[in-house]
Amino acid sequence: MKRITTAELMADSEGYDRLGRFLEGKLGLSFELTARNKALFCSRLASVMNDLGISSLNHWVSSLAAETDFRGNLVFQQLVHAVTTHTTHFFRDPDHFDFLRVWFRKRLIDPQKSKDGLWRERIRIWCAASSSGEEPLSVLMTLLDCVPELLDRTATQVEILATDVDPEILDQARQGTYLESEMKGISPEQREKYFILANESRSKTEKTYQFLGKYLKWIHYFPANLAEVPLPVRPSFDLVVCRNVLIYFSEDQARRTVRELQKTLLDDGVLILGLSEAGFTTELQEADQLKALLPSIYTK
Ligand SMILES: C[S@@+](CC[C@H](N)C(=O)[O-])C[C@H]1O[C@@H](n2cnc3c(N)ncnc32)[C@H](O)[C@@H]1O
């Protein structure tokens, strides 16, 4: 079969617009924002289309538009992987983790807020759009570093949910392996405590570190689409971290998602957005449904 080229995709404005409308409808992604660099974007699409033997954008969208359930649909998953941006790193935006260091301890051990004397019975955390796992692992390391008693305390249940719309990036996150160059932000003490050198490296030139299984098992990874209403999670979270994904959404979708995220919080729960995503909370703050604690950190 003839291979599709990047130039052909860039010239196919009808197919390109149709794909944009489809993606906005299904994933909430604003196509202009997602495809800032159209040439790079088309080259990613062309590579997937050639792998899957898809002859045109129109054909791709038509075959997907007929689907009602995308779970397990490889063609849809490959599209999702090609159009999503996965940039992330450990302890991204350190101010958020400085906040959490104080908040976690107070949340779990504050006598005024806990029913059973000193400790809460449980804490539920959701990292929405967790990409390759650096963010939920940073949250977990922060929690265990500032409340180390949790390691021995079975009476407090910790639930950390990490979701993403892209199943391929979630598979990578579940492995918990990171190249030396991806370990920036991890202190020598954290490296010693939470990681071991992996037997097999993911690269010929770099070491690979493995997040220890005994800690990785604290995190439950599964796919979830933030454009769905209601959101596909059981609510009542103490903490929701949803950073650097709303910026790729259309403005309406971003505001809708923040409204839905707010509904998943416990009354005194905390929502953390990306630093450049604060604008999407204006309506909820005006309606007194969210209060800013710090820039991009909110409570109900
Ligand atoms: C730039 S990464 C951000 C990762 C991490 N939250 C951080 O701040 O470092 C954006 C992630 O959002 C995910 N994503 C994009 N659209 C989504 C949607 N509709 N629902 C859930 N996740 C989505 C992408 O797959 C990607 O992994």
The ligand as a Gaussian input file, in Angstrom:
#p B3LYP/6-31G(d) Opt

LIG

0 1
 C        1.360000      17.335000      29.515000
 S        0.828000      15.837000      30.290000
 C        0.704000      16.359000      31.980000
 C        1.204000      15.312000      32.932000
 C        1.198000      15.717000      34.409000
 N       -0.138000      15.987000      34.864000
 C        2.082000      16.905000      34.664000
 O        1.593000      17.992000      34.932000
 O        3.311000      16.758000      34.588000
 C       -0.898000      15.795000      29.742000
 C       -1.526000      14.419000      29.910000
 O       -2.939000      14.576000      29.747000
 C       -3.451000      13.440000      29.087000
 N       -4.754000      13.779000      28.483000
 C       -5.022000      14.473000      27.346000
 N       -6.338000      14.547000      27.123000
 C       -6.932000      13.907000      28.151000
 C       -8.289000      13.641000      28.487000
 N       -9.306000      14.049000      27.700000
 N       -8.540000      12.934000      29.613000
 C       -7.526000      12.498000      30.408000
 N       -6.222000      12.706000      30.144000
 C       -5.926000      13.413000      29.029000
 C       -2.359000      13.094000      28.071000
 O       -2.449000      11.760000      27.628000
 C       -1.090000      13.412000      28.866000
 O       -0.562000      12.264000      29.476000

